[in-house]
């Protein structure tokens, strides 16, 4: 079981580092590369560099708000 946990942890770390590297290159380095360079075909337009994290953050806040609301409602039902 411990080996499986380590494998999952390694995989999650690898995915996180890959996403961080891709996003950092996309936001920091790509604006300084000529727009006709072949590397641009591997990246979305620059507008999405802001829209995707904002959408993910709003979605996360919505799910957290619903979760906290459900926990509060359940705790009030137990008291009554």
MOURPE-V600588 format. One line per field, one symbol per residue. phi: phi as a letter, one per 40 degrees, with the letter a starting at -180 (. if undefined). psi: psi as a letter, one per 40 degrees, with the letter a starting at -180 (. if undefined). burial: I if it has 16 or more other ideal C-beta (glycine too) atoms within 10 Angstrom, else O. Layout:
phi = ???
psi = ???
burial = ???
//
This chain:
phi = .ccccccccccccccccccccccccccccdcccdccccccccbcdccccccccccccccccccccccccccccccccccc
psi = dddddddddddddddddddddddddddddddeiieeidddeeiiiddeddddddddddddddddddddddddddddddd.
burial = OOOOOOOOOOOOOOOOOOOOOOOOOIOOOIOOOOOOOOOOOOIOOOOOOOOOOOOOOOOOOOOOOOOOOOOOOOOOOOOO
//
